[in-house]
Structure formats: structure tokens, C-alpha cells
Amino acid sequence: MSSSNPIHGSPTSSRVHTSIPETSSAIDRSLPEFPAANPIDEDNYFKTHKPPNYLSSISKDVADFINFHHLSKRKIVLVTSGGTTVPLENNTVRFIDNFSAGTRGATSAEYFLESNYAVIFLHREFSLLPYSRHYSHTTNCFLDYMIEKDGKVQVNDSYQKEMLLVLKKHKFIHENNLLLKIPFTTVHQYLFTLKLIAQELSVIGSNALFYLAAAVSDFFLPSSRIPEHKIQSQETVGGKLVVDLEPVPKFLSRLVDSWAPISMIVSFKLETDNEILIKKARGALKRYNHQLVIGNLLQSRKIEVVFVTNDSEKWIKLSSDQINNNIDIESLIIPEVIKQHSLLIEEKKKLGL
């Protein structure tokens, strides 16, 4: 990985916290009811929902990061990671969550970084992060890696080699300003931030890659119907809580058509039924007209995936030896994605884009 001069004092992680609800955006009856999903929902959504209060504060960080790497002609990938929530109250006690620890996104980000990409990591706050993932959500307590010696804390000798390697990679990435971490918690925050980053990335055209590994909610509760405070059980009808959710507009079409029209876009399709996986992946390609869907089954997602394009499908699988040696499937996924990204860049150059 080539080195470049970092921006002194530039943030490698956003200074905002997204898990704290914004009381200023409590129920607003002046907003119209959000209609069921239809082709113009993207516009309706952004017109009828206020952006997160912190959005303007991260805009400069994103623009500076992109411009810094654009000057050195380095390719940039936006990796989305982790699951979004749908709050049922503005001062949130109850919410609907899309389960995801962020393993795919955090691991993939590492392999992109080691392949000389700069990475914008749009992640669920408190989910797994590149490099720290090796120790933050492990079944072993982090303190188990430590020993006390001569009144000082040291890393156990049996972990020294592995931890030193991870530490060196972590320090190199941050010293060279190669990773920018931006958090989200709710689906609302995710969508507004995705739009912001995509529009900023438009300046580098086909050198931008979108790797959309986040588990995004399919349904949401419009802001016009979110109560300000905790829902009281005695105020429900017959003791039952009935929630009327609206479908989240499929923003992938807007990303392809408007926000990033000449960039490569990779989406994921997770299923539990092998019989419909390829069909669902091809359906997504036809519906959104992007370049690649990576399909995976819940039961085997850590050892095999399938790359589905308009004219091909290719399975990528770990061998028995690789599984036994704890090789990440992402170490095979990312080189293949990069190969396809390079082909797209050459294709766009021939078209003068």
C-alpha cells in the first residue's frame, strides 16, 4: 500500500453520536402523511423528513477526505455496514432492529484498505470496525489478552505477534488518512447520510465504488406518526400495540440513476432458501440496473457467496483448508470486486466518462 501525506488534524472518525435521539424532530403533525412506496418516493421522502441535525457537521469531513484522495488519484470505496433501526418513539425506548454485527462490512473494509483503496466506512454506531473488530466483539474478554508483569500491563506473549500485525496496519491506515468512519443508527440517518456521501463522491466518477453491505430496514414509521415519549401500555387498544409501518423507498434506483450514475455499485442479497437466491439477485439487477449483486445464504454466508451480473454467475467458496485455517471469505470477495471495478473504469474511460 503506497503512503501519502496525511491531512494533519483530519478526523478518521466522525465526532457525532447517532444513537442519541433528536428531541427536536419529535412528532410533527404539519408534515403530510407519507404515501405507500411508488416511483417518486425518493423525492417525497427527503421533502417530508428533516435531515439529521449533525449532517452538516460531517459534510466537510467527507468532502475533505474525498478531495484529498482525488488529488492523488486514489480510488475510494464507500462501505456500508451494520443494521439500521426504526424507532417507535422519538425519545427512543422501543425500536425495530435489523440484526447485523457488521462483520461483512468491517472485514471487507480491511481488504479494500490493503488493496490501496481509501475507505469511507458508513457503519452502525457501536458495530464492528476495521481492525478493532479482531478484539471488540470477541467471545474472549479483551482483558484475557493481557498479563500483569512488574506492576505493568503487557500483552500475553502468545498473542504478541498477531496483535502487533493488526496494530501496525491500524496505525498505518490512520497515519495516512485512508479511513473515514461515519456512524448511523436509524434508517432515516442512513438514507440521508448515504445521499450526502454519494453526491460528494460524484466528483471522482468511476473511481468511486459503492459496496452496500448494510442491513437496511424494509419498513419505517414516518416522522408524522412517531410519538415524542415512550408508548404507555395502558394507552394501547386492548393491551395490544399495533404498528402501521410504511415501506422504505428503494433508494438503490436513485443511487444508480442520479447520485452516482457512472460509479460501480455492489449490493448484497441475503436469503435462506437456495432455490430462490439467484432469481432474487437477478431481479435486483433488472430492477435497479446496477453492476453486481453478491448473493449469500444465511446458513453459509461465511464460507461461500455468488457473484451475479447481467450475464454471469460465479460462486466463490472457501476450501476445506481455508476454512480450517480461519481464512476470511472477504479475502476472496474483495479481489474479485476490485477486478470488476477496474474493468468498469476502463470501460468508462473509453466512453470519455
C-alpha positions as CSV (number, residue, x, y, z in Angstrom):
1,M,0.0,0.0,0.0
2,S,1.5,3.3,-1.0
3,S,1.9,6.0,1.5
4,S,0.7,9.6,1.2
5,N,0.9,12.6,3.4
6,P,-2.0,12.7,5.8
7,I,-4.1,15.8,6.4
8,H,-2.8,17.0,9.8
9,G,-5.6,17.1,12.3
10,S,-8.1,15.5,9.9
11,P,-10.6,13.2,11.6
12,T,-10.6,9.5,11.0
13,S,-13.9,9.1,12.7
14,S,-17.0,11.3,12.8
15,R,-17.4,13.3,16.0
16,V,-21.2,12.7,16.1
17,H,-23.1,10.2,18.1
18,T,-26.2,8.8,16.2
19,S,-27.6,6.6,19.0
20,I,-28.9,9.7,20.9
21,P,-32.4,10.7,19.7
22,E,-33.1,14.2,18.4
23,T,-35.9,15.6,20.6
24,S,-36.3,18.5,18.2
25,S,-37.6,16.1,15.5
26,A,-40.4,14.7,17.5
27,I,-43.9,14.2,16.0
28,D,-44.7,16.9,13.5
29,R,-48.4,17.0,12.5
30,S,-47.7,19.7,9.9
31,L,-46.0,17.1,7.7
32,P,-48.2,15.3,5.2
33,E,-48.7,11.5,5.6
34,F,-46.1,9.6,3.7
35,P,-47.7,7.6,0.9
36,A,-47.1,3.9,0.1
37,A,-44.0,3.3,-2.0
38,N,-44.1,4.4,-5.6
39,P,-41.5,5.7,-8.2
40,I,-41.4,9.2,-6.8
41,D,-40.9,8.2,-3.2
42,E,-37.3,9.2,-3.1
43,D,-38.2,12.8,-3.6
44,N,-41.2,12.6,-1.3
45,Y,-39.1,11.1,1.5
46,F,-36.5,13.9,1.5
47,K,-39.1,16.6,1.2
48,T,-41.2,15.3,4.1
49,H,-38.4,14.4,6.5
50,K,-35.9,16.6,8.2
51,P,-32.2,15.7,7.8
52,P,-30.3,14.7,11.0
53,N,-29.1,17.7,12.9
54,Y,-25.5,16.6,12.6
55,L,-25.4,16.1,8.9
56,S,-23.9,19.5,8.1
57,S,-21.1,18.8,10.6
58,I,-19.9,15.7,8.8
59,S,-20.3,17.1,5.3
60,K,-16.9,19.0,5.4
61,D,-15.1,15.9,6.8
62,V,-16.5,13.8,3.9
63,A,-15.6,16.5,1.2
64,D,-12.1,17.0,2.6
65,F,-11.5,13.2,2.7
66,I,-12.7,12.8,-0.9
67,N,-10.7,15.8,-2.2
68,F,-7.5,14.6,-0.5
69,H,-7.6,11.2,-2.2
70,H,-8.9,12.6,-5.5
71,L,-5.8,14.7,-5.8
72,S,-3.6,11.6,-5.5
73,K,-6.0,9.7,-7.9
74,R,-6.7,7.1,-5.4
75,K,-9.9,5.1,-5.8
76,I,-12.4,5.4,-2.9
77,V,-14.9,2.9,-1.8
78,L,-18.0,3.6,0.4
79,V,-18.6,0.5,2.5
80,T,-21.9,0.4,4.4
81,S,-22.1,-1.9,7.4
82,G,-24.4,-3.0,10.2
83,G,-28.1,-2.8,10.6
84,T,-30.5,0.1,10.7
85,T,-33.2,0.7,13.4
86,V,-36.7,2.0,13.1
87,P,-37.6,4.0,16.3
88,L,-41.1,3.7,17.6
89,E,-40.7,6.7,19.8
90,N,-38.7,9.9,19.4
91,N,-37.2,9.6,22.8
92,T,-36.5,6.0,21.9
93,V,-37.2,3.1,24.2
94,R,-38.6,0.7,21.7
95,F,-37.4,0.2,18.1
96,I,-37.3,-2.4,15.4
97,D,-33.8,-3.5,14.5
98,N,-32.2,-5.2,11.5
99,F,-29.8,-7.7,13.0
100,S,-26.2,-7.3,11.9
101,A,-22.9,-7.2,13.8
102,G,-21.2,-5.6,10.8
103,T,-18.8,-8.5,10.2
104,R,-19.0,-8.4,6.4
105,G,-18.6,-4.7,6.2
106,A,-15.7,-4.3,8.7
107,T,-13.8,-7.3,7.3
108,S,-14.3,-6.1,3.7
109,A,-13.1,-2.6,4.6
110,E,-9.8,-4.1,5.8
111,Y,-9.2,-5.9,2.5
112,F,-10.1,-2.8,0.5
113,L,-7.6,-0.8,2.5
114,E,-4.9,-3.4,2.0
115,S,-5.6,-3.1,-1.8
116,N,-4.8,0.6,-1.8
117,Y,-8.3,2.0,-1.7
118,A,-9.4,4.8,0.6
119,V,-12.5,3.8,2.6
120,I,-15.5,5.7,3.8
121,F,-17.0,3.4,6.4
122,L,-20.7,4.2,6.9
123,H,-21.5,2.0,9.9
124,R,-24.0,1.3,12.6
125,E,-22.7,3.1,15.7
126,F,-21.1,0.5,18.1
127,S,-21.0,-2.2,15.4
128,L,-17.7,-3.9,14.3
129,L,-15.0,-1.6,12.9
130,P,-12.0,-2.4,10.8
131,Y,-9.0,-3.8,12.8
132,S,-10.6,-3.3,16.2
133,R,-13.1,-6.0,15.1
134,H,-10.5,-8.6,16.0
135,Y,-10.9,-7.8,19.7
136,S,-14.0,-5.7,20.3
137,H,-16.8,-8.3,19.9
138,T,-14.8,-11.5,20.6
139,T,-16.1,-14.2,22.8
140,N,-12.8,-13.8,24.8
141,C,-12.7,-10.8,27.1
142,F,-10.2,-8.2,25.9
143,L,-8.5,-8.4,29.3
144,D,-7.7,-12.1,28.7
145,Y,-5.1,-10.9,26.2
146,M,-3.3,-9.0,29.0
147,I,-1.0,-10.0,31.8
148,E,0.5,-8.1,34.7
149,K,4.3,-8.1,34.9
150,D,6.4,-6.0,37.2
151,G,3.4,-3.8,38.1
152,K,2.7,-3.1,34.4
153,V,0.1,-4.3,31.9
154,Q,1.5,-6.3,28.9
155,V,0.1,-8.3,26.1
156,N,0.4,-12.1,26.7
157,D,3.3,-13.5,24.7
158,S,1.1,-15.9,22.8
159,Y,-0.9,-13.0,21.3
160,Q,2.1,-10.6,20.7
161,K,2.7,-11.5,17.0
162,E,-0.9,-11.3,15.9
163,M,-1.7,-8.1,17.8
164,L,1.4,-6.4,16.6
165,L,0.5,-7.1,13.0
166,V,-3.1,-5.7,13.5
167,L,-1.7,-2.7,15.4
168,K,0.8,-1.8,12.6
169,K,-2.0,-2.0,10.0
170,H,-4.3,0.1,12.1
171,K,-1.6,2.8,12.7
172,F,-0.6,2.9,9.0
173,I,-4.2,3.4,7.9
174,H,-4.8,6.3,10.3
175,E,-1.5,8.0,9.8
176,N,-2.1,8.1,6.1
177,N,-5.8,9.2,6.3
178,L,-7.1,6.2,4.5
179,L,-10.2,5.5,6.5
180,L,-13.1,7.8,7.5
181,K,-15.7,6.4,9.8
182,I,-19.2,7.8,9.7
183,P,-21.9,6.4,12.1
184,F,-25.6,5.9,11.8
185,T,-28.3,4.3,13.9
186,T,-31.7,4.8,12.3
187,V,-32.7,4.1,8.8
188,H,-33.5,7.8,8.5
189,Q,-29.9,8.7,9.4
190,Y,-28.6,6.1,7.0
191,L,-30.5,7.3,4.0
192,F,-29.7,11.0,4.4
193,T,-26.0,10.2,5.0
194,L,-25.8,7.8,2.0
195,K,-27.2,10.5,-0.2
196,L,-24.7,13.1,1.1
197,I,-21.7,10.8,0.6
198,A,-22.9,9.6,-2.8
199,Q,-23.3,13.2,-4.1
200,E,-19.8,14.2,-2.7
201,L,-18.3,11.1,-4.4
202,S,-19.7,12.1,-7.8
203,V,-16.6,14.3,-8.3
204,I,-14.4,11.2,-8.8
205,G,-16.8,9.5,-11.2
206,S,-16.0,5.8,-11.9
207,N,-13.1,5.8,-9.4
208,A,-15.9,5.6,-6.7
209,L,-17.1,2.2,-5.7
210,F,-20.2,1.5,-3.6
211,Y,-20.1,-1.7,-1.5
212,L,-23.5,-1.8,0.2
213,A,-23.3,-4.4,2.9
214,A,-25.5,-2.7,5.5
215,A,-28.7,-4.5,6.6
216,V,-31.3,-1.7,5.7
217,S,-34.8,-1.8,7.1
218,D,-37.6,-2.6,4.6
219,F,-40.2,-0.7,6.6
220,F,-40.2,2.5,8.6
221,L,-42.5,4.8,10.7
222,P,-43.0,8.2,9.1
223,S,-42.0,11.1,11.4
224,S,-45.6,12.4,11.3
225,R,-46.6,9.4,13.3
226,I,-43.8,9.0,15.8
227,P,-44.8,9.9,19.4
228,E,-42.4,12.0,21.3
229,H,-42.3,9.9,24.5
230,K,-42.4,6.3,25.5
231,I,-45.6,4.4,24.4
232,Q,-47.6,3.6,27.5
233,S,-49.1,0.1,27.7
234,Q,-52.3,1.4,29.3
235,E,-52.9,3.7,26.4
236,T,-52.9,0.9,23.8
237,V,-56.1,-0.7,22.5
238,G,-56.9,-3.8,24.4
239,G,-53.3,-4.0,25.7
240,K,-52.1,-4.6,22.1
241,L,-49.5,-2.5,20.3
242,V,-50.4,-2.3,16.6
243,V,-47.7,-0.6,14.5
244,D,-48.6,0.6,11.0
245,L,-45.3,0.7,9.0
246,E,-44.7,2.1,5.6
247,P,-42.3,0.5,3.0
248,V,-38.9,2.2,2.8
249,P,-38.4,3.6,-0.7
250,K,-35.9,1.6,-2.7
251,F,-33.1,4.2,-2.9
252,L,-30.8,2.0,-4.9
253,S,-32.6,3.2,-8.0
254,R,-31.8,6.8,-7.2
255,L,-28.2,5.9,-6.4
256,V,-27.8,4.3,-9.8
257,D,-29.7,6.9,-11.9
258,S,-28.9,10.2,-10.2
259,W,-26.5,10.2,-7.2
260,A,-23.7,8.0,-8.7
261,P,-24.6,7.3,-12.3
262,I,-21.1,6.3,-13.5
263,S,-19.8,4.6,-10.4
264,M,-19.8,0.9,-9.7
265,I,-22.4,-0.3,-7.3
266,V,-22.4,-3.6,-5.5
267,S,-25.4,-4.7,-3.4
268,F,-26.0,-7.8,-1.4
269,K,-28.9,-10.3,-1.3
270,L,-29.3,-12.5,1.7
271,E,-31.7,-15.4,1.6
272,T,-32.4,-18.6,3.5
273,D,-33.7,-20.6,0.5
274,N,-31.0,-21.7,-2.0
275,E,-33.8,-22.2,-4.7
276,I,-34.6,-18.5,-4.9
277,L,-31.2,-16.8,-4.3
278,I,-30.1,-16.4,-7.9
279,K,-33.6,-15.4,-9.0
280,K,-33.8,-12.7,-6.4
281,A,-30.3,-11.4,-7.3
282,R,-31.2,-11.2,-11.0
283,G,-34.4,-9.5,-10.1
284,A,-32.5,-6.8,-8.2
285,L,-30.2,-6.3,-11.2
286,K,-33.1,-5.9,-13.5
287,R,-35.0,-3.6,-11.1
288,Y,-32.1,-1.2,-10.3
289,N,-29.8,-1.6,-13.3
290,H,-26.5,-1.7,-11.3
291,Q,-23.5,-3.8,-11.9
292,L,-23.2,-6.6,-9.3
293,V,-25.2,-8.4,-6.7
294,I,-23.4,-10.6,-4.2
295,G,-25.8,-13.3,-3.1
296,N,-25.3,-15.3,0.1
297,L,-27.3,-17.7,2.2
298,L,-27.7,-17.1,5.9
299,Q,-26.5,-20.6,6.7
300,S,-23.3,-20.5,4.6
301,R,-22.5,-16.7,4.2
302,K,-19.1,-17.0,5.9
303,I,-17.8,-19.7,3.5
304,E,-19.5,-19.1,0.1
305,V,-21.1,-16.3,-1.9
306,V,-22.2,-16.0,-5.5
307,F,-21.4,-13.1,-7.8
308,V,-24.4,-12.3,-10.1
309,T,-24.2,-10.0,-13.1
310,N,-26.5,-9.5,-16.0
311,D,-24.8,-12.2,-18.0
312,S,-23.0,-14.4,-15.5
313,E,-23.0,-16.1,-12.1
314,K,-19.8,-17.2,-10.2
315,W,-19.6,-19.0,-6.9
316,I,-16.7,-18.1,-4.6
317,K,-16.1,-20.7,-1.9
318,L,-13.5,-21.3,0.8
319,S,-11.7,-24.6,0.5
320,S,-11.7,-27.0,3.4
321,D,-8.1,-26.0,4.2
322,Q,-9.0,-22.3,4.1
323,I,-11.9,-22.9,6.5
324,N,-9.7,-24.9,8.9
325,N,-7.2,-22.0,8.8
326,N,-9.8,-19.4,9.6
327,I,-9.4,-17.6,6.3
328,D,-11.9,-14.8,5.7
329,I,-14.2,-15.2,2.7
330,E,-13.8,-11.5,2.2
331,S,-10.1,-12.2,1.2
332,L,-11.6,-13.8,-1.9
333,I,-14.5,-11.5,-2.4
334,I,-12.7,-8.2,-2.5
335,P,-10.1,-9.0,-5.2
336,E,-12.9,-10.2,-7.4
337,V,-14.9,-6.9,-6.8
338,I,-11.7,-4.9,-7.5
339,K,-11.2,-6.7,-10.7
340,Q,-14.7,-5.9,-11.9
341,H,-14.3,-2.3,-10.7
342,S,-11.1,-1.9,-12.8
343,L,-12.9,-3.2,-15.9
344,L,-15.7,-0.7,-15.4
345,I,-13.2,2.1,-15.0
346,E,-11.5,1.2,-18.3
347,E,-14.9,0.9,-20.0
348,K,-16.0,4.4,-18.8
349,K,-12.6,5.8,-20.0
350,K,-13.3,4.5,-23.5
351,L,-16.6,6.3,-23.4
352,G,-15.0,9.5,-22.2
353,L,-16.6,9.4,-18.8
